[in-house]
Protein backbone atom coordinates (compact mmCIF):
# COMPACT_ATOMS: atom_id res chain seq x y z
CA UNK A 1 0.00 0.00 0.00
CA UNK A 2 2.81 2.38 0.71
CA UNK A 3 4.95 3.87 -1.97
CA UNK A 4 8.64 3.24 -1.98
CA UNK A 5 10.84 6.32 -2.17
CA UNK A 6 13.11 6.57 -5.17
CA UNK A 7 16.75 5.73 -4.43
CA UNK A 8 19.03 8.78 -4.09
CA UNK A 9 20.57 9.89 -7.33
CA UNK A 10 24.29 10.61 -7.32
CA UNK A 11 25.27 13.87 -8.98
CA UNK A 12 27.04 13.36 -12.24
CA UNK A 13 30.80 13.63 -12.04
CA UNK A 14 32.74 15.61 -14.60
CA UNK A 15 34.86 13.49 -16.92
CA UNK A 16 38.34 12.80 -15.60
CA UNK A 17 41.06 14.89 -17.20
CA UNK A 18 44.38 13.23 -17.92
CA UNK A 19 47.18 14.14 -15.49
CA UNK A 20 49.69 16.55 -16.95
CA UNK A 21 53.24 15.95 -15.75
CA UNK A 22 54.86 18.84 -13.93
CA UNK A 23 57.44 20.73 -15.93
CA UNK A 24 61.04 19.84 -15.25
CA UNK A 25 62.89 22.38 -13.09
CA UNK A 26 65.22 24.61 -15.03
CA UNK A 27 68.04 24.07 -12.55
CA UNK A 28 69.27 20.54 -12.05
CA UNK A 29 70.69 19.95 -8.58
CA UNK A 30 73.32 17.29 -8.30
CA UNK A 31 73.54 15.66 -4.89
CA UNK A 32 76.79 13.95 -4.25
CA UNK A 33 78.16 12.31 -1.16
CA UNK A 34 80.05 15.42 -0.08
CA UNK A 35 76.86 17.48 0.14
CA UNK A 36 75.14 15.10 2.58
CA UNK A 37 75.26 15.49 6.35
CA UNK A 38 78.56 14.33 7.74
CA UNK A 39 79.78 13.75 11.27
CA UNK A 40 81.94 16.84 11.02
CA UNK A 41 78.95 18.90 9.89
CA UNK A 42 76.80 17.53 12.70
CA UNK A 43 79.56 18.28 15.20
CA UNK A 44 79.89 21.82 13.86
CA UNK A 45 76.14 22.37 14.23
CA UNK A 46 76.14 20.95 17.77
CA UNK A 47 79.07 23.16 18.78
CA UNK A 48 77.39 26.25 17.36
CA UNK A 49 74.14 25.51 19.21
CA UNK A 50 76.13 24.78 22.37
CA UNK A 51 77.87 28.15 22.19
CA UNK A 52 74.53 29.91 21.68
CA UNK A 53 73.17 28.19 24.79
CA UNK A 54 76.28 29.23 26.73
CA UNK A 55 75.83 32.84 25.66
CA UNK A 56 72.19 32.77 26.82
CA UNK A 57 73.25 31.20 30.10
CA UNK A 58 75.91 33.86 30.63
CA UNK A 59 73.32 36.59 30.05
CA UNK A 60 71.03 34.88 32.58
CA UNK A 61 73.82 34.73 35.19
CA UNK A 62 74.80 38.37 34.68
CA UNK A 63 71.18 39.52 35.04
CA UNK A 64 70.50 37.41 38.16
CA UNK A 65 73.21 38.47 40.60
CA UNK A 66 70.98 38.81 43.66
CA UNK A 67 72.44 36.76 46.52
CA UNK A 68 70.08 34.02 47.70
CA UNK A 69 70.21 31.86 50.82
CA UNK A 70 70.17 28.10 50.37
CA UNK A 71 69.59 25.40 52.96
CA UNK A 72 70.03 21.66 52.51
CA UNK A 73 69.70 19.54 55.63
CA UNK A 74 72.16 21.18 58.05
CA UNK A 75 74.09 23.03 55.35
CA UNK A 76 73.50 26.77 54.84
CA UNK A 77 75.12 28.92 52.16
CA UNK A 78 74.58 31.98 49.98
CA UNK A 79 75.14 32.25 46.25
CA UNK A 80 74.04 34.53 43.45
CA UNK A 81 70.87 33.09 41.93
CA UNK A 82 72.38 32.79 38.44
CA UNK A 83 75.41 30.87 39.74
CA UNK A 84 73.19 28.53 41.76
CA UNK A 85 71.10 27.84 38.66
CA UNK A 86 74.28 27.13 36.69
CA UNK A 87 75.40 24.63 39.34
CA UNK A 88 71.99 22.94 39.23
CA UNK A 89 72.18 22.67 35.43
CA UNK A 90 75.70 21.20 35.61
CA UNK A 91 74.58 18.68 38.25
CA UNK A 92 71.63 17.65 36.09
CA UNK A 93 73.89 17.22 33.09
CA UNK A 94 76.32 15.07 35.07
CA UNK A 95 73.49 12.85 36.30
CA UNK A 96 72.30 12.46 32.69
CA UNK A 97 75.82 11.53 31.53
CA UNK A 98 76.21 9.01 34.37
CA UNK A 99 72.90 7.29 33.54
CA UNK A 100 73.84 7.24 29.85
CA UNK A 101 77.23 5.69 30.61
CA UNK A 102 75.62 2.93 32.67
CA UNK A 103 73.25 2.15 29.79
CA UNK A 104 76.08 2.11 27.24
CA UNK A 105 78.05 -0.31 29.43
CA UNK A 106 75.00 -2.57 29.69
CA UNK A 107 74.50 -2.58 25.91
CA UNK A 108 78.18 -3.31 25.27
CA UNK A 109 78.07 -6.31 27.63
CA UNK A 110 75.00 -7.69 25.86
CA UNK A 111 76.63 -7.15 22.45
CA UNK A 112 79.84 -8.89 23.60
CA UNK A 113 77.90 -11.90 24.90
CA UNK A 114 75.93 -12.11 21.68
CA UNK A 115 79.15 -12.06 19.58
CA UNK A 116 80.73 -14.79 21.70
CA UNK A 117 77.69 -17.05 21.37
CA UNK A 118 77.80 -16.96 17.56
Secondary structure, DSSP 4 states (H G I P E B T S, - for coil): -PPPPPPPPPPPPPPPPPPPPPPPPSSPPP--GGGS--HHHHHHHHHHHHHHHHHHHHHHHHH---EEEEEETTEEEEEEHHHHHHHHHHHHHHHHHHHHHHHHHHHHHHHHHHHHH-
